[in-house]
């Protein structure tokens, strides 16, 4: 698959779409701009973490930056029209427009909180070229930063879990399952005795009477190792010995293809959770991690500015 156009790539096509002077909805503008850019159906199906298609997010940010430069105007909510400034910009830069180019436009409102641009276009274009030209939209930059932070924390979590005792790991796994909602408000999670667990490391009662139970095996294997089908077969045997029909096998390692195939085909319901999924679940449900800071992402409330005062 070819590389999806970055948000800056949408600015010139957006102005070309609007060059006929017709007022259009933002969604229609971005769709037509994506057609000009040759964005494929596969690329249009790609989503960012918020659930919005990536190409729409990038096109919308292009519209937002063009509005800051006075290249487009917004006569009504979610609708845009080209301005003379936009026509001049497109005529001067038909091959593509970058944020650096917008900084050269008199009156450009910087999103970085530095006020309006007051230099002449000649002076701005003569300035040293910035070295941090963005390839991701601001929303994607935030999501990418969060993803990198979580990846680092996930790796640290697995290292910490692997360094702890078997008893600690088993209890951590039960804490996670309870945080996920297993056991309910009146259920229980019990860690079995290490010396006589019969292949079962923990039991979670799904109701107060223990009529429905989930059996757990939690094993600390080397972070680079792979759990094979014999270990899963042994767990299934332990489930049968307890007259159980469902269980969860959780490890810090990964599972081999044979192990996954066996778990998928055996009559007993067995869920396999490897190290990467374990760390992701711990982060999601707040087990072994704490929130250091919460960032609120804001956008303009269009309804507020349409009040009939």
Secondary structure, DSSP 8 states (H G I E B T S, - for coil): ------GGGHHHHHHHHHTT---EEHHHHHHHHHHHHT--HHHHH-B-TTSSBHHHHHHHHHHHHHHHTTSEEEEETTEEEE-HHHHHHHHH-TT---HHHHHTSTT-B-TTSS-B--S-HHHHHHS---S---SS-HHHHHHHHHHHHHHHHHHHHHHHHHHS-HHHHHHHHHHHHHHTTTTTTT-EEEE--GGG-TT--EEEESSTT--SEEEEEEE---TT-EE-HHHHHHHHHHHHHTT--EEEEEESSEE-HHHHHHHHHSSSEEEEE-HHHHHHHHHHHTSS-------------TTGGG---
